[in-house]
Amino acid sequence: MMNAQQSLHNSRRWKVWEPVLWLLALALPYLLGNHALIINEIAIVALFAVSLDLILGYTGIVSLGHAAFFGMGAYAAALFAKLVMPDPLIGLAFGVAVATVVGALCSFTIMRGSDLTRLMVTLGVGMLLMELANKLDWLTGGADGLQGVMMGPVLGRFEFDLQGQVAAWYSISILLLFLFLSRRLVNSPFGATLTAVRDNRLRAMAIGIPVTSRLAVIYTIAAGVAGAAGALLAQTTGFASIDVFAFDRSADLVLLLVIGGTGWLYGGVAGAIVFKIMQDLISSITPQYWTFWIGLFLVVLVMVGRERLIRPWTWLGGKK
């Protein structure tokens, strides 16, 4: 018992290299000022990927409708800024709260059926919310999107600039915060029960783990984290459209975790960096065929084995 507690405690501790990594990340918007917008986008997508990893990597729940919570966070933050007040942090909290409530309601849909059933149900929820956003054009702007979202300064001091540096610092800071909280969660006794459910649900039930409630809680938490990513997108771009609910957002998210790996949180961050940089570079060289080259990369990744490609990183204390 003491060994298990010590192992969890050690897992929660930051490795020596991690503060250096995050200091470098916070310095990038200044060092690469011309690329601050893509850095901001990477941070947002990384946070979105972390949210999916909480349910895919730690409980084995595959979702093709995770963009539903991303979209709810985006629209909630955008509407809050437009109709109530433009404070980014309060708007972010509101977006997280709305997505969390929606996630709690949707958590009942994953309790029954097979993996394929859950896949279709999550996909259906995302499509339903996308069509709802399209029909409620008086509130959401419909197909034209919700435009004219003006944000106030972060902490009352830092105005969002056109270059995107403040937006990048803001998104990286929120990513770091949620990654820290998620890490504390998955490396706790609660997180240990999640991995037990993932590895063998029947055995977990036999030893007294309340599987249903565990799945509902982590699904709800993951929805809130996805809502934070959506809120960041709406706040840093000043725009929210029905595309935030699109199926391809959820599909791309699965691809990110294929690239970076599941069950270690940094997999979503690594996948986001690789995917977005490849997308940006390849699309600038061949705008028409960039998806072909990314598809080819994924095929090679699967055939060669991701573990071989990321092996140099494993000694840093990443994926176990």
Short mmCIF file of the C-alpha atoms (twelve columns), coordinates in Angstrom:
data_MODEL
# 
_entry.id   MODEL 
# 
loop_
_atom_site.group_PDB 
_atom_site.id 
_atom_site.type_symbol 
_atom_site.label_atom_id 
_atom_site.label_alt_id 
_atom_site.label_comp_id 
_atom_site.label_asym_id 
_atom_site.label_seq_id 
_atom_site.Cartn_x 
_atom_site.Cartn_y 
_atom_site.Cartn_z 
_atom_site.pdbx_PDB_model_num 
ATOM 1   C CA . MET A 1   0.000   0.000  0.000   1 
ATOM 2   C CA . MET A 2   2.805   2.364  0.881   1 
ATOM 3   C CA . ASN A 3   4.565   1.537  -2.385  1 
ATOM 4   C CA . ALA A 4   1.425   2.377  -4.356  1 
ATOM 5   C CA . GLN A 5   1.013   5.681  -2.516  1 
ATOM 6   C CA . GLN A 6   4.669   6.534  -3.060  1 
ATOM 7   C CA . SER A 7   4.336   5.707  -6.761  1 
ATOM 8   C CA . LEU A 8   1.352   8.043  -7.122  1 
ATOM 9   C CA . HIS A 9   3.201   10.769 -5.258  1 
ATOM 10  C CA . ASN A 10  6.237   10.419 -7.506  1 
ATOM 11  C CA . SER A 11  4.038   10.509 -10.602 1 
ATOM 12  C CA . ARG A 12  2.546   13.816 -9.497  1 
ATOM 13  C CA . ARG A 13  5.954   15.419 -9.048  1 
ATOM 14  C CA . TRP A 14  7.301   17.515 -11.900 1 
ATOM 15  C CA . LYS A 15  10.364  16.193 -13.649 1 
ATOM 16  C CA . VAL A 16  13.470  18.369 -13.798 1 
ATOM 17  C CA . TRP A 17  13.041  19.060 -17.505 1 
ATOM 18  C CA . GLU A 18  9.395   20.166 -17.307 1 
ATOM 19  C CA . PRO A 19  9.871   23.714 -15.910 1 
ATOM 20  C CA . VAL A 20  12.501  24.310 -18.595 1 
ATOM 21  C CA . LEU A 21  10.079  23.073 -21.259 1 
ATOM 22  C CA . TRP A 22  7.276   25.362 -20.126 1 
ATOM 23  C CA . LEU A 23  9.546   28.378 -19.722 1 
ATOM 24  C CA . LEU A 24  10.639  27.803 -23.310 1 
ATOM 25  C CA . ALA A 25  7.012   27.509 -24.393 1 
ATOM 26  C CA . LEU A 26  6.163   30.822 -22.701 1 
ATOM 27  C CA . ALA A 27  9.162   32.445 -24.373 1 
ATOM 28  C CA . LEU A 28  8.225   31.278 -27.870 1 
ATOM 29  C CA . PRO A 29  5.587   33.976 -28.574 1 
ATOM 30  C CA . TYR A 30  8.327   36.555 -27.940 1 
ATOM 31  C CA . LEU A 31  11.140  34.710 -29.705 1 
ATOM 32  C CA . LEU A 32  8.953   33.762 -32.672 1 
ATOM 33  C CA . GLY A 33  6.661   36.775 -32.718 1 
ATOM 34  C CA . ASN A 34  5.720   36.271 -36.375 1 
ATOM 35  C CA . HIS A 35  4.430   32.803 -35.553 1 
ATOM 36  C CA . ALA A 36  2.500   33.708 -32.395 1 
ATOM 37  C CA . LEU A 37  -0.850  32.881 -34.026 1 
ATOM 38  C CA . ILE A 38  0.156   29.306 -34.859 1 
ATOM 39  C CA . ILE A 39  1.639   28.912 -31.363 1 
ATOM 40  C CA . ASN A 40  -1.698  30.019 -29.923 1 
ATOM 41  C CA . GLU A 41  -3.521  27.515 -32.134 1 
ATOM 42  C CA . ILE A 42  -1.187  24.699 -31.084 1 
ATOM 43  C CA . ALA A 43  -1.799  25.465 -27.389 1 
ATOM 44  C CA . ILE A 44  -5.572  25.385 -27.893 1 
ATOM 45  C CA . VAL A 45  -5.515  22.142 -29.879 1 
ATOM 46  C CA . ALA A 46  -3.156  20.603 -27.300 1 
ATOM 47  C CA . LEU A 47  -5.599  21.409 -24.492 1 
ATOM 48  C CA . PHE A 48  -8.409  19.913 -26.551 1 
ATOM 49  C CA . ALA A 49  -6.337  16.745 -27.056 1 
ATOM 50  C CA . VAL A 50  -5.596  16.518 -23.330 1 
ATOM 51  C CA . SER A 51  -9.340  16.538 -22.671 1 
ATOM 52  C CA . LEU A 52  -9.886  13.552 -24.962 1 
ATOM 53  C CA . ASP A 53  -6.913  11.709 -23.474 1 
ATOM 54  C CA . LEU A 54  -8.628  11.844 -20.086 1 
ATOM 55  C CA . ILE A 55  -11.367 9.551  -21.369 1 
ATOM 56  C CA . LEU A 56  -9.566  7.676  -24.149 1 
ATOM 57  C CA . GLY A 57  -6.207  7.117  -22.529 1 
ATOM 58  C CA . TYR A 58  -7.369  6.557  -18.949 1 
ATOM 59  C CA . THR A 59  -10.764 4.880  -19.315 1 
ATOM 60  C CA . GLY A 60  -10.716 3.543  -22.884 1 
ATOM 61  C CA . ILE A 61  -13.780 5.484  -24.050 1 
ATOM 62  C CA . VAL A 62  -13.505 6.407  -27.736 1 
ATOM 63  C CA . SER A 63  -15.458 9.508  -28.726 1 
ATOM 64  C CA . LEU A 64  -16.123 10.954 -32.165 1 
ATOM 65  C CA . GLY A 65  -18.282 13.749 -30.790 1 
ATOM 66  C CA . HIS A 66  -15.888 15.429 -28.382 1 
ATOM 67  C CA . ALA A 67  -16.185 18.594 -30.456 1 
ATOM 68  C CA . ALA A 68  -19.661 19.008 -28.936 1 
ATOM 69  C CA . PHE A 69  -18.104 20.220 -25.679 1 
ATOM 70  C CA . PHE A 70  -15.450 22.234 -27.505 1 
ATOM 71  C CA . GLY A 71  -18.224 24.003 -29.385 1 
ATOM 72  C CA . MET A 72  -20.317 24.620 -26.297 1 
ATOM 73  C CA . GLY A 73  -17.348 26.239 -24.576 1 
ATOM 74  C CA . ALA A 74  -16.673 28.398 -27.628 1 
ATOM 75  C CA . TYR A 75  -20.235 29.660 -27.993 1 
ATOM 76  C CA . ALA A 76  -20.712 30.123 -24.247 1 
ATOM 77  C CA . ALA A 77  -17.570 32.260 -23.949 1 
ATOM 78  C CA . ALA A 78  -18.397 34.241 -27.080 1 
ATOM 79  C CA . LEU A 79  -21.987 34.939 -26.005 1 
ATOM 80  C CA . PHE A 80  -20.848 35.823 -22.497 1 
ATOM 81  C CA . ALA A 81  -18.379 38.378 -23.872 1 
ATOM 82  C CA . LYS A 82  -20.962 39.832 -26.226 1 
ATOM 83  C CA . LEU A 83  -24.002 39.921 -23.949 1 
ATOM 84  C CA . VAL A 84  -22.652 40.101 -20.392 1 
ATOM 85  C CA . MET A 85  -19.053 41.263 -19.984 1 
ATOM 86  C CA . PRO A 86  -15.798 40.952 -21.952 1 
ATOM 87  C CA . ASP A 87  -13.525 39.771 -19.129 1 
ATOM 88  C CA . PRO A 88  -11.573 36.781 -20.561 1 
ATOM 89  C CA . LEU A 89  -11.077 34.816 -17.342 1 
ATOM 90  C CA . ILE A 90  -14.700 35.070 -16.227 1 
ATOM 91  C CA . GLY A 91  -15.803 34.189 -19.749 1 
ATOM 92  C CA . LEU A 92  -13.446 31.214 -19.720 1 
ATOM 93  C CA . ALA A 93  -14.923 30.024 -16.423 1 
ATOM 94  C CA . PHE A 94  -18.422 30.388 -17.867 1 
ATOM 95  C CA . GLY A 95  -17.469 28.392 -20.955 1 
ATOM 96  C CA . VAL A 96  -15.991 25.630 -18.799 1 
ATOM 97  C CA . ALA A 97  -19.122 25.582 -16.609 1 
ATOM 98  C CA . VAL A 98  -21.495 25.287 -19.586 1 
ATOM 99  C CA . ALA A 99  -19.445 22.530 -21.214 1 
ATOM 100 C CA . THR A 100 -19.226 20.682 -17.893 1 
ATOM 101 C CA . VAL A 101 -23.010 20.745 -17.462 1 
ATOM 102 C CA . VAL A 102 -23.505 19.478 -21.014 1 
ATOM 103 C CA . GLY A 103 -20.913 16.792 -20.370 1 
ATOM 104 C CA . ALA A 104 -22.716 15.705 -17.203 1 
ATOM 105 C CA . LEU A 105 -25.959 15.366 -19.157 1 
ATOM 106 C CA . CYS A 106 -24.268 13.469 -21.976 1 
ATOM 107 C CA . SER A 107 -22.396 11.164 -19.589 1 
ATOM 108 C CA . PHE A 108 -25.527 9.046  -19.247 1 
ATOM 109 C CA . THR A 109 -25.271 8.131  -22.938 1 
ATOM 110 C CA . ILE A 110 -21.993 6.211  -22.499 1 
ATOM 111 C CA . MET A 111 -23.096 3.954  -19.664 1 
ATOM 112 C CA . ARG A 112 -24.667 1.249  -21.752 1 
ATOM 113 C CA . GLY A 113 -23.850 -0.613 -24.926 1 
ATOM 114 C CA . SER A 114 -20.640 -1.593 -26.671 1 
ATOM 115 C CA . ASP A 115 -17.756 0.563  -27.791 1 
ATOM 116 C CA . LEU A 116 -19.350 0.913  -31.223 1 
ATOM 117 C CA . THR A 117 -22.587 2.085  -29.632 1 
ATOM 118 C CA . ARG A 118 -20.757 4.742  -27.622 1 
ATOM 119 C CA . LEU A 119 -18.925 5.825  -30.760 1 
ATOM 120 C CA . MET A 120 -22.181 6.400  -32.617 1 
ATOM 121 C CA . VAL A 121 -23.892 8.071  -29.670 1 
ATOM 122 C CA . THR A 122 -21.066 10.558 -29.137 1 
ATOM 123 C CA . LEU A 123 -21.027 11.306 -32.860 1 
ATOM 124 C CA . GLY A 124 -24.788 11.847 -32.804 1 
ATOM 125 C CA . VAL A 125 -24.558 14.301 -29.902 1 
ATOM 126 C CA . GLY A 126 -22.016 16.383 -31.787 1 
ATOM 127 C CA . MET A 127 -24.124 16.449 -34.946 1 
ATOM 128 C CA . LEU A 128 -27.231 17.343 -32.939 1 
ATOM 129 C CA . LEU A 129 -25.573 20.338 -31.285 1 
ATOM 130 C CA . MET A 130 -24.129 21.482 -34.612 1 
ATOM 131 C CA . GLU A 131 -27.572 21.501 -36.221 1 
ATOM 132 C CA . LEU A 132 -29.037 23.219 -33.172 1 
ATOM 133 C CA . ALA A 133 -26.440 25.990 -33.452 1 
ATOM 134 C CA . ASN A 134 -27.313 26.326 -37.128 1 
ATOM 135 C CA . LYS A 135 -31.048 26.656 -36.495 1 
ATOM 136 C CA . LEU A 136 -30.785 29.100 -33.584 1 
ATOM 137 C CA . ASP A 137 -29.394 31.795 -35.838 1 
ATOM 138 C CA . TRP A 138 -30.964 34.563 -33.734 1 
ATOM 139 C CA . LEU A 139 -28.587 33.584 -30.941 1 
ATOM 140 C CA . THR A 140 -25.602 31.932 -32.608 1 
ATOM 141 C CA . GLY A 141 -25.522 33.699 -35.969 1 
ATOM 142 C CA . GLY A 142 -26.281 30.433 -37.754 1 
ATOM 143 C CA . ALA A 143 -24.037 29.530 -40.696 1 
ATOM 144 C CA . ASP A 144 -22.476 33.018 -40.616 1 
ATOM 145 C CA . GLY A 145 -21.201 32.487 -37.086 1 
ATOM 146 C CA . LEU A 146 -21.171 34.748 -34.072 1 
ATOM 147 C CA . GLN A 147 -19.176 37.784 -35.086 1 
ATOM 148 C CA . GLY A 148 -17.980 40.940 -33.381 1 
ATOM 149 C CA . VAL A 149 -16.836 39.277 -30.165 1 
ATOM 150 C CA . MET A 150 -14.692 41.863 -28.390 1 
ATOM 151 C CA . MET A 151 -12.540 40.760 -25.475 1 
ATOM 152 C CA . GLY A 152 -11.208 42.887 -22.647 1 
ATOM 153 C CA . PRO A 153 -7.604  42.761 -21.439 1 
ATOM 154 C CA . VAL A 154 -6.387  39.693 -19.555 1 
ATOM 155 C CA . LEU A 155 -6.185  40.468 -15.833 1 
ATOM 156 C CA . GLY A 156 -7.253  43.995 -16.738 1 
ATOM 157 C CA . ARG A 157 -3.784  44.794 -18.087 1 
ATOM 158 C CA . PHE A 158 -2.827  42.771 -21.160 1 
ATOM 159 C CA . GLU A 159 -4.700  43.754 -24.315 1 
ATOM 160 C CA . PHE A 160 -5.049  41.206 -27.111 1 
ATOM 161 C CA . ASP A 161 -2.833  42.353 -29.986 1 
ATOM 162 C CA . LEU A 162 -3.124  41.674 -33.717 1 
ATOM 163 C CA . GLN A 163 0.171   39.802 -33.736 1 
ATOM 164 C CA . GLY A 164 -1.270  37.259 -31.311 1 
ATOM 165 C CA . GLN A 165 1.451   37.314 -28.653 1 
ATOM 166 C CA . VAL A 166 -0.881  37.994 -25.717 1 
ATOM 167 C CA . ALA A 167 -3.305  35.381 -27.041 1 
ATOM 168 C CA . ALA A 168 -0.481  32.823 -27.232 1 
ATOM 169 C CA . TRP A 169 0.714   33.570 -23.676 1 
ATOM 170 C CA . TYR A 170 -2.864  33.377 -22.440 1 
ATOM 171 C CA . SER A 171 -3.544  30.019 -24.119 1 
ATOM 172 C CA . ILE A 172 -0.226  28.493 -23.034 1 
ATOM 173 C CA . SER A 173 -0.862  29.555 -19.431 1 
ATOM 174 C CA . ILE A 174 -4.349  28.000 -19.433 1 
ATOM 175 C CA . LEU A 175 -2.950  24.841 -21.057 1 
ATOM 176 C CA . LEU A 176 -0.325  24.594 -18.307 1 
ATOM 177 C CA . LEU A 177 -2.954  25.102 -15.599 1 
ATOM 178 C CA . PHE A 178 -5.296  22.403 -16.907 1 
ATOM 179 C CA . LEU A 179 -2.415  20.025 -17.605 1 
ATOM 180 C CA . PHE A 180 -1.286  20.423 -13.997 1 
ATOM 181 C CA . LEU A 181 -4.819  19.786 -12.673 1 
ATOM 182 C CA . SER A 182 -5.327  16.814 -15.011 1 
ATOM 183 C CA . ARG A 183 -2.029  15.342 -13.915 1 
ATOM 184 C CA . ARG A 184 -3.001  15.612 -10.272 1 
ATOM 185 C CA . LEU A 185 -6.277  13.896 -11.109 1 
ATOM 186 C CA . VAL A 186 -4.945  10.922 -13.073 1 
ATOM 187 C CA . ASN A 187 -2.107  10.329 -10.589 1 
ATOM 188 C CA . SER A 188 -4.480  10.153 -7.635  1 
ATOM 189 C CA . PRO A 189 -6.323  7.138  -6.200  1 
ATOM 190 C CA . PHE A 190 -9.285  8.221  -8.349  1 
ATOM 191 C CA . GLY A 191 -7.062  8.044  -11.426 1 
ATOM 192 C CA . ALA A 192 -5.864  4.584  -10.413 1 
ATOM 193 C CA . THR A 193 -9.471  3.380  -10.418 1 
ATOM 194 C CA . LEU A 194 -9.904  4.799  -13.921 1 
ATOM 195 C CA . THR A 195 -7.018  2.746  -15.281 1 
ATOM 196 C CA . ALA A 196 -8.450  -0.300 -13.515 1 
ATOM 197 C CA . VAL A 197 -11.743 0.273  -15.327 1 
ATOM 198 C CA . ARG A 198 -9.894  0.711  -18.608 1 
ATOM 199 C CA . ASP A 199 -7.882  -2.487 -18.195 1 
ATOM 200 C CA . ASN A 200 -10.722 -4.738 -17.067 1 
ATOM 201 C CA . ARG A 201 -14.155 -3.344 -16.310 1 
ATOM 202 C CA . LEU A 202 -15.581 -6.590 -14.932 1 
ATOM 203 C CA . ARG A 203 -12.666 -7.070 -12.564 1 
ATOM 204 C CA . ALA A 204 -12.970 -3.444 -11.440 1 
ATOM 205 C CA . MET A 205 -16.634 -4.016 -10.621 1 
ATOM 206 C CA . ALA A 206 -15.759 -7.214 -8.773  1 
ATOM 207 C CA . ILE A 207 -13.359 -5.424 -6.414  1 
ATOM 208 C CA . GLY A 208 -15.931 -2.771 -5.589  1 
ATOM 209 C CA . ILE A 209 -15.054 0.136  -7.898  1 
ATOM 210 C CA . PRO A 210 -18.221 2.098  -8.798  1 
ATOM 211 C CA . VAL A 211 -17.588 1.929  -12.544 1 
ATOM 212 C CA . THR A 212 -20.660 3.870  -13.645 1 
ATOM 213 C CA . SER A 213 -20.001 6.860  -11.411 1 
ATOM 214 C CA . ARG A 214 -16.299 6.886  -12.302 1 
ATOM 215 C CA . LEU A 215 -17.114 7.024  -16.016 1 
ATOM 216 C CA . ALA A 216 -19.675 9.775  -15.490 1 
ATOM 217 C CA . VAL A 217 -17.257 11.901 -13.440 1 
ATOM 218 C CA . ILE A 218 -14.280 11.644 -15.816 1 
ATOM 219 C CA . TYR A 219 -16.489 12.206 -18.863 1 
ATOM 220 C CA . THR A 220 -17.877 15.341 -17.245 1 
ATOM 221 C CA . ILE A 221 -14.418 16.609 -16.311 1 
ATOM 222 C CA . ALA A 222 -13.109 15.936 -19.826 1 
ATOM 223 C CA . ALA A 223 -16.044 17.882 -21.244 1 
ATOM 224 C CA . GLY A 224 -15.138 20.859 -19.062 1 
ATOM 225 C CA . VAL A 225 -11.511 20.777 -20.248 1 
ATOM 226 C CA . ALA A 226 -12.683 20.600 -23.874 1 
ATOM 227 C CA . GLY A 227 -14.947 23.565 -23.140 1 
ATOM 228 C CA . ALA A 228 -11.917 25.521 -21.909 1 
ATOM 229 C CA . ALA A 229 -10.178 24.874 -25.235 1 
ATOM 230 C CA . GLY A 230 -13.254 26.020 -27.146 1 
ATOM 231 C CA . ALA A 231 -13.538 29.146 -25.011 1 
ATOM 232 C CA . LEU A 232 -9.899  29.981 -25.712 1 
ATOM 233 C CA . LEU A 233 -10.510 29.668 -29.448 1 
ATOM 234 C CA . ALA A 234 -13.492 32.025 -29.373 1 
ATOM 235 C CA . GLN A 235 -11.743 34.531 -27.127 1 
ATOM 236 C CA . THR A 236 -8.464  34.681 -29.038 1 
ATOM 237 C CA . THR A 237 -10.070 34.813 -32.498 1 
ATOM 238 C CA . GLY A 238 -13.124 36.927 -31.609 1 
ATOM 239 C CA . PHE A 239 -15.342 34.556 -33.576 1 
ATOM 240 C CA . ALA A 240 -17.406 31.391 -33.101 1 
ATOM 241 C CA . SER A 241 -19.039 29.416 -35.893 1 
ATOM 242 C CA . ILE A 242 -20.830 26.103 -36.240 1 
ATOM 243 C CA . ASP A 243 -17.562 24.615 -37.489 1 
ATOM 244 C CA . VAL A 244 -16.513 24.236 -33.845 1 
ATOM 245 C CA . PHE A 245 -18.975 21.316 -33.683 1 
ATOM 246 C CA . ALA A 246 -17.735 19.719 -36.917 1 
ATOM 247 C CA . PHE A 247 -16.914 16.027 -37.068 1 
ATOM 248 C CA . ASP A 248 -13.446 16.674 -38.476 1 
ATOM 249 C CA . ARG A 249 -12.428 18.412 -35.241 1 
ATOM 250 C CA . SER A 250 -13.153 15.242 -33.289 1 
ATOM 251 C CA . ALA A 251 -11.499 13.081 -35.947 1 
ATOM 252 C CA . ASP A 252 -8.361  15.246 -35.986 1 
ATOM 253 C CA . LEU A 253 -8.252  14.921 -32.221 1 
ATOM 254 C CA . VAL A 254 -8.027  11.135 -32.471 1 
ATOM 255 C CA . LEU A 255 -5.211  11.547 -35.000 1 
ATOM 256 C CA . LEU A 256 -3.309  13.775 -32.556 1 
ATOM 257 C CA . LEU A 257 -3.436  11.048 -29.930 1 
ATOM 258 C CA . VAL A 258 -2.383  8.445  -32.490 1 
ATOM 259 C CA . ILE A 259 0.684   10.585 -33.162 1 
ATOM 260 C CA . GLY A 260 1.499   11.513 -29.569 1 
ATOM 261 C CA . GLY A 261 0.166   8.500  -27.711 1 
ATOM 262 C CA . THR A 262 -2.525  8.050  -25.095 1 
ATOM 263 C CA . GLY A 263 -2.426  7.695  -21.346 1 
ATOM 264 C CA . TRP A 264 0.307   10.211 -20.495 1 
ATOM 265 C CA . LEU A 265 -1.269  13.664 -21.157 1 
ATOM 266 C CA . TYR A 266 1.829   14.975 -22.904 1 
ATOM 267 C CA . GLY A 267 0.797   12.786 -25.834 1 
ATOM 268 C CA . GLY A 268 -1.885  15.300 -26.742 1 
ATOM 269 C CA . VAL A 269 0.612   18.162 -26.523 1 
ATOM 270 C CA . ALA A 270 3.197   16.337 -28.644 1 
ATOM 271 C CA . GLY A 271 0.558   15.297 -31.180 1 
ATOM 272 C CA . ALA A 272 -0.742  18.853 -31.472 1 
ATOM 273 C CA . ILE A 273 2.753   20.237 -32.082 1 
ATOM 274 C CA . VAL A 274 3.609   17.666 -34.747 1 
ATOM 275 C CA . PHE A 275 0.233   17.781 -36.493 1 
ATOM 276 C CA . LYS A 276 -0.158  21.577 -36.621 1 
ATOM 277 C CA . ILE A 277 3.442   22.200 -37.715 1 
ATOM 278 C CA . MET A 278 3.125   19.572 -40.441 1 
ATOM 279 C CA . GLN A 279 -0.203  21.005 -41.531 1 
ATOM 280 C CA . ASP A 280 1.212   24.529 -41.689 1 
ATOM 281 C CA . LEU A 281 4.405   23.581 -43.520 1 
ATOM 282 C CA . ILE A 282 2.924   21.118 -45.991 1 
ATOM 283 C CA . SER A 283 -0.103  23.263 -46.827 1 
ATOM 284 C CA . SER A 284 2.240   26.184 -47.605 1 
ATOM 285 C CA . ILE A 285 4.167   23.961 -50.054 1 
ATOM 286 C CA . THR A 286 1.266   22.064 -51.606 1 
ATOM 287 C CA . PRO A 287 -2.109  23.541 -50.597 1 
ATOM 288 C CA . GLN A 288 -4.106  20.971 -52.577 1 
ATOM 289 C CA . TYR A 289 -2.431  17.782 -51.406 1 
ATOM 290 C CA . TRP A 290 -1.354  18.432 -47.824 1 
ATOM 291 C CA . THR A 291 -3.857  15.875 -46.505 1 
ATOM 292 C CA . PHE A 292 -2.177  13.197 -48.657 1 
ATOM 293 C CA . TRP A 293 1.202   13.763 -47.034 1 
ATOM 294 C CA . ILE A 294 -0.240  13.807 -43.528 1 
ATOM 295 C CA . GLY A 295 -2.115  10.595 -44.342 1 
ATOM 296 C CA . LEU A 296 1.127   9.052  -45.603 1 
ATOM 297 C CA . PHE A 297 2.869   10.105 -42.401 1 
ATOM 298 C CA . LEU A 298 0.158   8.404  -40.326 1 
ATOM 299 C CA . VAL A 299 0.484   5.191  -42.365 1 
ATOM 300 C CA . VAL A 300 4.260   5.172  -41.829 1 
ATOM 301 C CA . LEU A 301 3.733   5.948  -38.159 1 
ATOM 302 C CA . VAL A 302 1.467   2.936  -37.736 1 
ATOM 303 C CA . MET A 303 3.715   0.616  -39.748 1 
ATOM 304 C CA . VAL A 304 6.993   1.642  -38.108 1 
ATOM 305 C CA . GLY A 305 5.486   2.021  -34.644 1 
ATOM 306 C CA . ARG A 306 5.063   5.225  -32.714 1 
ATOM 307 C CA . GLU A 307 7.094   3.802  -29.825 1 
ATOM 308 C CA . ARG A 308 10.180  3.642  -32.031 1 
ATOM 309 C CA . LEU A 309 9.732   7.206  -33.226 1 
ATOM 310 C CA . ILE A 310 9.229   8.662  -29.748 1 
ATOM 311 C CA . ARG A 311 11.700  6.407  -27.937 1 
ATOM 312 C CA . PRO A 312 14.208  9.266  -27.443 1 
ATOM 313 C CA . TRP A 313 11.554  11.058 -25.360 1 
ATOM 314 C CA . THR A 314 10.608  8.193  -23.087 1 
ATOM 315 C CA . TRP A 315 13.687  8.576  -20.886 1 
ATOM 316 C CA . LEU A 316 12.443  12.041 -19.963 1 
ATOM 317 C CA . GLY A 317 9.716   10.468 -17.881 1 
ATOM 318 C CA . GLY A 318 6.894   10.578 -20.392 1 
ATOM 319 C CA . LYS A 319 4.910   7.566  -21.481 1 
ATOM 320 C CA . LYS A 320 5.463   4.512  -19.417 1 
# 
